[in-house]
Amino acid sequence: MSILTVKNLTHGFGDRMIFEDVSFRLLKGEHIGLIGANGEGKSTFMNIITGKLQPDQGSIEWSKRVRVGYLDQHAALQRGMTIRDVLKGAFQYLLDMETRITELYAKMGEADPETTDRLLEEAGELQDILSSSDFYTVDAKVEEIARGLGLADIGLDKDVQDLSGGQRTKVLLAKLLLEKPDILLLDEPTNYLDEQHVNWLRRYLQEYENAFILISHDIPFLNSVVNLIYHMENRQLNRYVGDYDQFRRVYEAQKEQLEAAYKRQQQEIADLKDFVARNKARVSTRNMAMSRQKKLDKMEIIELAKERPKPQFHFQEARTSGKLIFAAHDLVIGYDRPLSRPLHLRMERGQKIALVGANGIGKTTLLRSLIGLQPSLGGRVEQGEYLHIGYFEQEVKQESSRTCIEEIWSEFPSMGQHEVRAALARCGLTTKHIESKIEVLSGGEKAKVRLCKLMNRPSNVLVLDEPTNHLDVDAKEELKRALRAYNGSVLLISHEPEFYRDVVTDIWNGEDWTTRIF
């Protein structure tokens, strides 16, 4: 049974075409991985099928009475609501039923016998729905999901506006899972989740009976939960049975076959054109030349898809730093309360360190304290000599309304336009992206613009807070290569062992010194 049918979808932004005559069908129980490079239109596709965006052409048809749950990268939460309020909102339709039952019983006091019977029947039907939906165990369900995603550790009575980006994502994901819709639409759900909670979500999706569409660049996670891949590339959407690894094998084989067929056809075209050119003027061979020309005219030309530019990351290096990078002496990090016991940490030149641990233990706070952007609650930080620090923030508080070119130019005014364009192109951005406003780019494209700024500013210490969030597979691999080649020191936060394992020399586990209780 088809839950969702998309026919002949065409959509673009200005002169930039995203989809062209795309069709898609979702069946009950399918676990789909929606993949593609940054900027190919994955989030746009989600916004179109959920009705947030109207396509230029095509039809989107959901089956009747289907309940859709969408985890949006950019969804907002209202101030004044607690985590508990948001999570219980997943059961709003049941709470409304309970209110309706109370109203029905109130009406019975003034109703005639016939009306009372009808009201009783409706109340009974609603009561059956509440019972079958386990309405009276809502609080227990909220607690269970909150524990699974680490929200119970934060405190369910905390205002949602006081949460970090990662914590807000967890709240939205927890609410979505509590709703248990007929189909889950998940846009990069593992961003901001630590390893423990990624594993919890993996188990949940493996056992999930209903259908879901998952956007993710986390390949091990994808492989463990999906049974179908839809690949978005060059305005098309193609279906592959199996996980990501199976998709890659089939995709590469198809690509090789197409390239071989293209070469054979190009050789045949060259031979035919040569024959026509040599024989069309001679009376004895004119008919044969015309026959070859007709074959040329009727030939369906094979076209190879234009290769997307692959990123080529290279961090400019400043003069060598002193031996000491950072030393923390009795350092206590936090805001209104301590997040750590007194810390004694030392980082020296040449070290590449991954800072790992659960969300909310103060990893970002520690980074900001070490580089002097966040005051500590106690102790001090000693910084070494000749430090040129490059800092990549996890979240950018204010969205830029400038174009990519203007954004780079504002920080590097001495660069010429050609140099700016070349720098952005090396980060994997196309001409269309480079000339677009940053606010209309995908999360991965925005991250590439920020990396471009970081790479063109000479440094000898890189401090990176979740740099792989939103980056596609090619960009992650290239960033890993660039960090390994970098001669300076690196301190990075990451929840992806597959990314940092081959980069770092040391690992600091924040759970060893946190004041939080697990």
N, C-alpha and C positions, 0 to 999 in steps of 0.2 A: 504493500500500500504506500502510495506517494504522500509524504507529509508536505513537501514543498516542491513546486514545479516552476522553474524559471525558463522562459522562452525568448530567444532572440534579443537578449539584453545588449543594449549599446549605450555607452555613457562616456562623457569626457568633461574636462574642465578647460574652458576656453578652446584653444587649438590643440590641447593635449588630450588625445584619445586614451581612455583607460580600458574599456571593453568594446568589442566589436562582434555583434551577433553571437553572444554567449548563451548557451543553454545548460541547465543544471537540474538534477533531480535528486531529492533526498528521500530515502525509504526508511521505514520504521526500523529502529535498532542499529542503524549504520553509525559507525564511529569514524568521522571524517577528519583528516588533517588537511587544512587549507594552507598551502605553502607557496612561496615565491619570493623573489628578491624584494628589498625595500622599495616602495613606490610603485609596485605592480598593481595595487588596488585591492588588497585583501580587506582592509578595514572599510574601504568604500563599498565593497561588495556586501559586507555585513550591514552597513547603514542602509543600503538599498533594500535588502530583503526584509529588514525590520521596519521599513517605511519612514526612516529618518531622512532619507534622501530619495528624490524622485528621479528615475532614470530618464534619459533622453528618448529611448525607445525600448519596447519589450514589455513582457507581462510577468508578474510575480503572483503566484497563486498558492495560498496555504490551504490545507484541508480544514474542514469546519471544526470549530471548537478545540483547536490545537492551542496549547499554552506554551509560549515561547519565553525563554529566559536568556537575557543578553548581558554578558560581562563586557562593558565598554571601558577601553583604556582611559577615557576622559570624563567618566560620569562624576557628578558632583554630589556632595552630601551637605545637608542643611545644618547650620549652627543651631545649637539648642537640643539636638537629638543625641541621645546616648547610643553607644554600640548596641545595647539591649533593645532600645526602641527600634533601631534600623532592622535588627534581626527578626524581631517579632512582627515587623511590617511584612515579612514574607507570608504571614498567615492572615493578612488583612481581609481576604475574601471569606475566611472562616470567622473572623471576628465580626464581620458585617452580618454573617448568618446568625450569630449568637444575638446580635442586636435586634435582628428581624424577629427572632423567636420571642424575645422579650416584648416587642411591639405587638405580636400576634396574641400573646396571652393577655396583654392589657386590653385589647379590643374585645376579647371574649366576654368581659364583664358586662358589656353593654349590647351584645349581639343576640339575635334571636337564635333558636335551636339549630335551624338549618345553616345559618352563617357560622355558628360556633363549630359545627361539624366540619365545615370547609376549612376554617382556620386551624382546627386541631389537626386535620389531615396535612395541611401545609407545614405546620410546626413539626409534626412527626417526620415528614420527609427531610426537613432541614436537620432535625436532630440525628437522623440516621446518617446523613452526610458527615456531620461533626464527629460522630462515633467512629465511622469507617475511616475518617481522615486522622484519627488519633489526636483530635483537637485538645483533649484534656491532658496530653503529655507534651504540649508545645514548649513549656519551660525546660523540660528535660532535653528535648531535641535541640533547643537553642544552646544549652550548656554543652551538649555533646559536640556539635559542630564547632562551637567557639573554642573548645579544648583542642580539637583536631587541628585547627589552623592557628593556634597560639594566641587567640584573642582573650581567653580567660586570664592569661598572664598580664595583659595590659589593664584589665579591669572593665567589666561590661557597663559600668556606670560612667565611663569617661566620655566627654563630649567629642563627637566625631570630627569637629573642626580642629581639635588639638592633636590629631593623629598625623603621623608621617605619611608620605605617599605610599609606602609599602603596607602600612597598617590600614589605610583607606581601601587599598586593593583587596586586602584580606576580608574586610567587612563586607564589601560588595560581593565578593566571591562566596562568603558564608551565607549571605542572604539568598543568593541565587540557588545555592545547593539546598537550602531549606525549602525553597519554593517547589522543588522537584517538578520542573516543567516537562512537557512532552519532548521538548528539544532544548538543549543547551547550546548557546552560541558563546564561545570563549575566545576572547582576543588577548593573546599573550598572558595567560593566567599565572605563569610561573615567574614573570617579572616581579621582583621584590620579595618572592617567597624564599625562605631559607631552605636548606637541603632537607631538613626534617619534615617540613610542611609540603615540599614538593613530593616527597615520598608518600605522604598521607593522601594528597590529591591524586597521585598516580593510582593508588589502591582503590580510591573512590571511583575513578573513571573506569578502571578495569572491570568493576562490578556493576557499573551503571547500566540499567536495562534499557533506557530510552536512547534516542539518537542525540548525537552532538556533532557540532562543527567546531574544530579547534584550530586557531592560528597560533603557531609556535615556531621559534627558531631553535628550540632545545631538542636536538635530534634524539638523544637517548630517551627523553620523555615521550616524544612523538612515537618512537618505535614501540614503546611499551603499552600504548593505549589505543592506537588507531588500527582500523582494518581496511581503510580506503584512503587514497591520497588524491586530492584535486590540486593540480599544479597550474598556477597563474603565471603566464609569460606571454609577452608580445600581444596583449589584448585578447588572448585566448585562455580558455579554462579546459584542461584535459584530465580525464579520469584514469587512475591506475589502481588496480586491486593489490592490497597488501600494505606493508608498512613503508617507512621512508627508505630503508635500505633496498627493498625490492623495487621501489619506484626508481631509485638511482640507476640500478642495473638495467632496467627496461629503457629508461630515458636515454642513457648513454648509448645503448645498442641502437635505438631508433635514430639518434643523432648521427651515429656513424653510417648507418644505412642510407640516410637522407643525403649526407655529404658525398658518399660514394656514387649515389644515383645522380646527384648534381654534377659531379665531375664527368661522369659518362655522358650525360646529356649535353654539357658544354662542349665536349669533344665532338659529339655528333653534330651539334649546331655549327661548329667551326668547319667540319668536313663538308656539310651541306652547302654552307655559304661559299666555301672555296670552289666547290663543283659548279654552283650556279654562276659565280663570277667568271669562271674559265670557259663555260660552255653556252651561255645564253646568246652570245652573238653569232655562233656558228649554226648554219641551217641544219646540218646533220645531227647536231646534239641539242638543238633548241628545245625540243619536246621533253627530253630527259631533264633539262635544266628547269623547265616549267613545272615538271612533276616534283622535283626536289623542292622548288620554291613553295608549292602547295603544301607539301609535308611540313615545311618550316612554319608556314602561316597557321596551320592547324595544331601545331605542337603546343601542349600545355606545359608552360615553362615552370620548372622547379625553382622555388625561391628559398634561399636560406634565411632564417630569422637573423635580424641584425643583433650582433652580440652586445649585451649591456657592458658598459665599462666596468672592469673589476677594480676595486680599490687597491691602491699602492701606498701603504702608510709608511712614513719615515719621520721620526722625531728628530728635529734639529737639536744638536747638543751644544751646551754652553761649556765654558772652561771647567776643568775637573774640580770637584768640591774638595773640602777638607776630609779627613778620615771620618770624623763624626758627622752624622746627618742629624739625628735627634737623640736626646736622652731625657727620659721622664724621671723626675725625682719626687717620690711620694705624691704623684699626680692623682687627683680625684676628679673625675669628669662627671658632668651632669648639668642640669638646669636648675629646677626648683628643689631637686633632691639628688643625692649621689647615685650614679649608675655603676660605680666601680669602687673597689677597695683601693687604698693607696698603691699606685703602680710604679714599678721600676722597670723601664723598658729602654733598650738601646738599639739604635739602627746605625750601621756603618756603611761607608762608601762601598758600592758594588753589590750590596744585598738587594734582593728582590723578594718582598714579603707579601704574602696573602693574609689578610685579616678576615677571619671567618667566624661564624657563630650565628645563633638565632636572631631574628628581628627583634629590635627594641632593647638590645643590651648596651647600645651606645657606640657601635662601630663608627658611624659617621661622626658622632660627637668627638670621639678620640682623634680621628683624622683632623678635624677642624681645630681641635685643641693643640695638636702637635705643630700645625702650620700657622698658629696664631690668629685664627678667625673666630675662635670660641673661647671665652675666658673659662678657666677651670675653677672648681670649688675648693681646691687645695693643692699644695705642692707647686712645682714649677717645671717648665720645659726649657731645656738647653738646646739651642740650635747651633749646628756647626758653621764653619766659615765658608764663604763663597757659594752659598746655596742659591740656585736658580730653580724655583719650584713651579712645575706645571700642574694645575689642579683641575680635575674633571669632576664636576658636581653630579650627584645622582639626579637631582631635580633642579630645573630652572624655574625660579619663582614667577618671572614675568615673561610672557610670550613676546617675541620681537615682531614688529609689523614691517620690518625692512625686508628687502630681497636678500638672497644669499650673497650676491656681489656686494651690496651695501653693507651687510653685516661684517664681512671680512675686511672691506675697505675702511670701515670705521675704526678697526683695531690696527690695521697695517696701511696707513695712508700713503706710505712711500711706494707701495706696490702699484705697478701699472695694471690696467684692466686685463691685459693678456695674462699677466702673472697670476692675478686673482682667479681668473677662469681656469687656468692650468692647475692651480692648487686645489680648487674644488673638484675638478675632473679627476685628479689623482685620488680623491676620496670616494670615487665611484658615483659621482653625480653627473647626470646628463645635462645638456644645454638647457632643456626645458626646466629642469629642477633649479639649475643655477640662476635662471632669470625669474624664478617664481618667488613669491613672498614666503618667508619661513613658516608663517602661521598655517599655510595650506599644505605643508609637507607632512609625510608620515613620520612616526616616531623615530624610525631608523634613519631617515634622511636628515632629520634635525640633529640626531646624534653625530652624523658624519660632518655636518657643518661645524659643530662644537669641536670635534676632533681635528678638523682642519685648522681652527684657530690655535689649538694646543700644539699641533705639529710644527707650525710656522713661528712659534715663539721659542727660542733656544732655552733649554733646561738641562739640569743635571740630576734632578729628582722629579719623578712623576708620582703624583698622588691621585689615584683613580678610584672613584666611588661607583661601583656597579657599571663599568663602561660598556658591558655587552648587552645591557637591556635594550631591546628593540633592534639590535643589529642582526642582519641576515647571516646565513651560514658562511658565505664568502668573506664578508667583512670581519666576522669573528676570527676566522682562520688567519686572515691577513694581519689583524691586530695582534694576535698571538705571536706571529712571526716577527712583527716589528718590535714588540716588547722584548723578545728573546735577543734580537739584534742590538737593542739599545744598550749603550755602554754606561749609562747613568744608573741611579738607584731607583727602585720602584716599590711603592707601598699601595696595594690595591685591595678593595673589598670586592668579593665575588662569592656567589652561591653556586658557581658552576665548576666543580672539580675538573671536568673535561677541559675547561679553558685554562685554569691557572696551574694545573699540575705540572705542565711542561715549561712553565715560565719562571716559577719562583724558586728561590733557594731556601726559604724558611716560611713557616706558617705560625701565625699568632692566633690562638683560639680565644676569642673574647669571653667565652663561657667560663674560662679558668679564673677570671677576676671580676666577673659581674656580681652585683649585689642582688640581682634578681634570683628568685627561687624557681627551679624547674621541677 
